[in-house]
Amino acid sequence: MDLFFDRQGTPISLERWAALMGRQDRHVGLTDLGALGRVSTVWLGLNHAWGDGPPLIFETMIFGGPMDQYQERYSTEEQAAIGHGFAVQALMYYRPEAKRPPLIQNGRKPRK
């Protein structure tokens, strides 16, 4: 199993990954919604799938507000950009009483 990937999803060495981490802007999206929180989507380059399925090398997280620590991971930059938009919309229209399905499942079972 490959562990490190460039932004296009190509396996790379640890050395190449470290070099890219230091040189590239890792953000796919960054949206600050004030008191609602901040949505950050970044290229991780480190496979967080840990086994089956495609590598998960991008991540969206929400910091602060009612959805603090919400997280989703993606295989491609396109999925990550779409997921960022979904997370921004979910946060803008957040209702604590509503049951929310996962935004993008990447072919995996939804989290409970």
URGISUL-V339066 format. One record per pair of residues at least 24 apart in sequence whose ideal C-beta (glycine too) atoms are under 10 Angstrom apart, sorted by sequence separation. I is the first residue (numbers start at 1). J is the second residue. D is the distance in Angstrom with one decimal. If there is no record, write none. Layout:
I,J,D ; I,J,D
This chain:
21,45,6.6 ; 37,61,9.7 ; 38,62,7.1 ; 39,63,8.1 ; 49,73,8.0 ; 56,80,9.9 ; 59,83,9.1 ; 60,84,5.5 ; 67,91,5.5 ; 70,94,9.8 ; 80,104,9.0 ; 20,45,6.5 ; 21,46,9.3 ; 37,62,4.9 ; 38,63,4.8 ; 39,64,10.0 ; 48,73,5.4 ; 54,79,9.8 ; 58,83,7.8 ; 60,85,9.6 ; 62,87,6.2 ; 66,91,7.8 ; 79,104,6.1 ; 36,62,8.7 ; 37,63,5.9 ; 38,64,6.0 ; 39,65,9.6 ; 47,73,9.7 ; 48,74,9.9 ; 49,75,8.2 ; 58,84,9.1 ; 60,86,8.3 ; 61,87,8.5 ; 62,88,9.1 ; 65,91,6.7 ; 17,44,9.7 ; 18,45,9.3 ; 37,64,4.0 ; 38,65,8.1 ; 60,87,5.0 ; 64,91,9.9 ; 67,94,6.0 ; 79,106,7.4 ; 17,45,5.1 ; 36,64,7.8 ; 37,65,3.0 ; 39,67,8.9 ; 47,75,9.5 ; 60,88,9.3 ; 62,90,8.6 ; 66,94,5.2 ; 16,45,9.3 ; 17,46,7.4 ; 33,62,9.0 ; 35,64,7.8 ; 36,65,4.4 ; 37,66,7.4 ; 44,73,7.9 ; 62,91,6.1 ; 65,94,7.8 ; 66,95,9.3 ; 67,96,9.6 ; 74,103,9.9 ; 75,104,9.6 ; 28,58,6.3 ; 34,64,9.1 ; 35,65,6.4 ; 36,66,7.1 ; 37,67,6.2 ; 38,68,9.8 ; 44,74,9.8 ; 66,96,6.5 ; 70,100,9.2 ; 72,102,6.9 ; 74,104,6.4 ; 76,106,9.7 ; 28,59,9.3 ; 29,60,7.8 ; 31,62,9.6 ; 32,63,9.6 ; 33,64,8.9 ; 34,65,8.5 ; 35,66,9.3 ; 36,67,8.1 ; 37,68,6.3 ; 39,70,8.7 ; 41,72,8.8 ; 43,74,9.8 ; 72,103,5.6 ; 73,104,8.8 ; 75,106,6.1 ; 14,46,9.8 ; 26,58,9.4 ; 28,60,8.2 ; 32,64,9.4 ; 33,65,7.2 ; 37,69,9.7 ; 62,94,9.7 ; 72,104,5.9 ; 74,106,6.5 ; 75,107,9.0 ; 12,45,7.8 ; 26,59,9.9 ; 37,70,8.5 ; 41,74,8.4 ; 67,100,8.9 ; 70,103,9.1 ; 72,105,8.9 ; 73,106,7.2 ; 43,77,7.1 ; 72,106,8.5 ; 73,108,9.7 ; 7,43,5.2 ; 11,47,9.0 ; 41,77,9.3 ; 44,80,9.8 ; 6,43,8.6 ; 43,80,7.5 ; 5,43,8.9 ; 7,45,7.5 ; 9,47,10.0 ; 42,80,8.2 ; 5,44,8.8 ; 6,45,6.8 ; 41,80,5.2 ; 72,111,9.3 ; 4,44,9.7 ; 5,45,5.7 ; 41,81,7.3 ; 71,111,9.5 ; 4,45,5.9 ; 5,46,7.9 ; 41,82,9.8 ; 3,45,9.4 ; 4,46,6.3 ; 5,47,6.4 ; 41,83,6.7 ; 42,84,9.7 ; 3,46,6.6 ; 4,47,7.3 ; 41,84,3.9 ; 60,103,8.2 ; 3,47,5.4 ; 11,55,8.3 ; 39,83,9.7 ; 40,84,8.4 ; 41,85,9.2 ; 60,104,8.9 ; 2,47,6.6 ; 3,48,10.0 ; 9,54,7.9 ; 39,84,6.3 ; 1,47,7.3 ; 9,55,6.7 ; 28,74,8.9 ; 39,85,9.1 ; 41,87,7.5 ; 3,50,9.7 ; 39,86,9.6 ; 40,87,9.2 ; 41,88,9.5 ; 1,49,8.5 ; 9,57,6.8 ; 39,87,4.9 ; 1,50,8.4 ; 5,54,10.0 ; 8,57,9.9 ; 9,58,9.7 ; 28,77,6.0 ; 39,88,5.1 ; 1,51,7.4 ; 5,55,5.5 ; 7,57,7.9 ; 28,78,9.5 ; 37,87,9.6 ; 39,89,9.7 ; 56,106,6.7 ; 1,52,9.7 ; 4,55,9.3 ; 5,56,9.6 ; 6,57,8.6 ; 7,58,8.4 ; 28,79,9.7 ; 29,80,7.7 ; 37,88,9.9 ; 39,90,9.0 ; 3,55,8.6 ; 5,57,4.8 ; 28,80,4.6 ; 29,81,6.4 ; 36,88,9.5 ; 39,91,6.3 ; 54,106,7.0 ; 56,108,9.2 ; 2,55,6.9 ; 4,57,8.7 ; 5,58,9.8 ; 27,80,10.0 ; 28,81,5.5 ; 29,82,10.0 ; 31,84,7.3 ; 38,91,9.2 ; 39,92,9.7 ; 53,106,6.7 ; 54,107,7.5 ; 1,55,8.6 ; 28,82,10.0 ; 29,83,8.9 ; 30,84,8.6 ; 31,85,8.9 ; 37,91,5.9 ; 53,107,5.9 ; 54,108,10.0 ; 28,83,8.8 ; 29,84,3.7 ; 33,88,7.2 ; 36,91,5.3 ; 52,107,9.3 ; 53,108,6.4 ; 28,84,6.1 ; 29,85,7.6 ; 31,87,8.3 ; 36,92,6.9 ; 52,108,8.5 ; 27,84,9.4 ; 31,88,5.0 ; 37,94,9.1 ; 49,106,8.4 ; 29,87,8.7 ; 33,91,5.9 ; 36,94,7.1 ; 29,88,7.9 ; 33,92,6.6 ; 49,108,8.7 ; 31,91,8.5 ; 31,92,9.5 ; 33,94,9.9 ; 9,75,6.7 ; 9,76,6.3 ; 8,76,8.5 ; 9,77,8.5 ; 7,76,9.1 ; 8,77,7.8 ; 5,75,9.2 ; 7,77,5.8 ; 7,80,9.5
